[in-house]
Amino acid sequence: MGYKPVYDYRADQLGTQGSTQGSILVEGRWYCPSMPEPLINATIDLHAERIDRETWVRLIAARRGYRLMPKQNADDEGYQRMMCPADAGKAQCSIKQHTVGRGIHLPLIDPEPSPVGP
């Protein structure tokens, strides 16, 4: 019939699951690597009862500003190009000065300094 089962992540699969080309995979979605730790670990903290459900909902909603956005549809092999949230108009980033000052409603991404660059 074409149906495939869908399961929740196990407790050991929560938080950061991987990374590629500077972006991080958090619980099934690609995000900016400068996303704050409280947002990355929101579900882990909920399961460990360090935060309540209302706080968890707020933290998950705050992730939206850090989410990578698709540039185009996936190609025939399933690859899809993504753009950073600042270029997509979802955030402001000090690396991309043209995005700063778009409004106080957008999160300000402030990448940590690194010896290898941003």
LINQUI-V603694 format. One record per residue. N is the residue number from 1. RES is the residue in three letters. SS is DSSP state (H for helix, E for strand, C for the rest). BURIAL is I if it has 9 or more other C-alpha atoms within 8 Angstrom, else O. D_FIRST is the distance of its C-alpha to the first C-alpha in whole Angstrom. Layout:
<<N;RES;SS;BURIAL;D_FIRST> <N;RES;SS;BURIAL;D_FIRST>>
//
This chain:
<<1;MET;C;O;0> <2;GLY;C;O;4> <3;TYR;C;O;6> <4;LYS;C;O;9> <5;PRO;C;O;12> <6;VAL;C;O;15> <7;TYR;C;O;18> <8;ASP;C;O;22> <9;TYR;C;O;24> <10;ARG;C;O;27> <11;ALA;H;O;30> <12;ASP;H;O;31> <13;GLN;H;I;29> <14;LEU;C;I;30> <15;GLY;C;I;33> <16;THR;E;I;33> <17;GLN;E;I;31> <18;GLY;E;O;32> <19;SER;E;O;34> <20;THR;E;O;34> <21;GLN;C;O;37> <22;GLY;C;O;38> <23;SER;E;I;35> <24;ILE;E;I;34> <25;LEU;E;I;30> <26;VAL;E;I;31> <27;GLU;C;I;28> <28;GLY;C;O;25> <29;ARG;E;O;27> <30;TRP;E;I;30> <31;TYR;E;I;34> <32;CYS;C;I;37> <33;PRO;C;O;39> <34;SER;C;O;42> <35;MET;C;I;39> <36;PRO;C;O;42> <37;GLU;H;O;41> <38;PRO;H;O;41> <39;LEU;H;I;38> <40;ILE;H;I;36> <41;ASN;C;I;37> <42;ALA;H;I;36> <43;THR;H;I;33> <44;ILE;H;I;35> <45;ASP;H;I;38> <46;LEU;H;I;36> <47;HIS;H;O;35> <48;ALA;C;O;38> <49;GLU;C;O;40> <50;ARG;C;O;42> <51;ILE;C;I;41> <52;ASP;C;O;39> <53;ARG;H;O;36> <54;GLU;H;O;38> <55;THR;H;O;39> <56;TRP;H;I;36> <57;VAL;H;O;34> <58;ARG;H;O;37> <59;LEU;H;I;37> <60;ILE;H;I;33> <61;ALA;H;O;34> <62;ALA;H;I;37> <63;ARG;H;I;35> <64;ARG;H;O;34> <65;GLY;H;I;37> <66;TYR;H;I;37> <67;ARG;E;I;33> <68;LEU;C;I;33> <69;MET;E;I;31> <70;PRO;E;I;29> <71;LYS;C;O;32> <72;GLN;C;O;29> <73;ASN;C;O;26> <74;ALA;C;I;24> <75;ASP;C;O;25> <76;ASP;C;O;23> <77;GLU;C;O;23> <78;GLY;C;O;22> <79;TYR;C;O;26> <80;GLN;C;I;27> <81;ARG;C;I;31> <82;MET;E;I;32> <83;MET;E;I;35> <84;CYS;C;I;37> <85;PRO;C;I;37> <86;ALA;C;I;41> <87;ASP;C;I;40> <88;ALA;C;I;37> <89;GLY;C;O;40> <90;LYS;C;I;38> <91;ALA;E;I;41> <92;GLN;E;I;45> <93;CYS;E;I;46> <94;SER;C;I;49> <95;ILE;C;O;48> <96;LYS;C;I;47> <97;GLN;H;O;50> <98;HIS;H;O;49> <99;THR;H;I;47> <100;VAL;C;I;49> <101;GLY;C;O;51> <102;ARG;C;O;48> <103;GLY;C;O;48> <104;ILE;C;O;48> <105;HIS;C;O;45> <106;LEU;C;I;43> <107;PRO;E;I;43> <108;LEU;E;I;46> <109;ILE;E;I;45> <110;ASP;C;O;48> <111;PRO;C;O;47> <112;GLU;C;O;49> <113;PRO;C;O;51> <114;SER;C;O;50> <115;PRO;C;O;53> <116;VAL;C;O;50> <117;GLY;C;O;49> <118;PRO;C;O;47>>
//
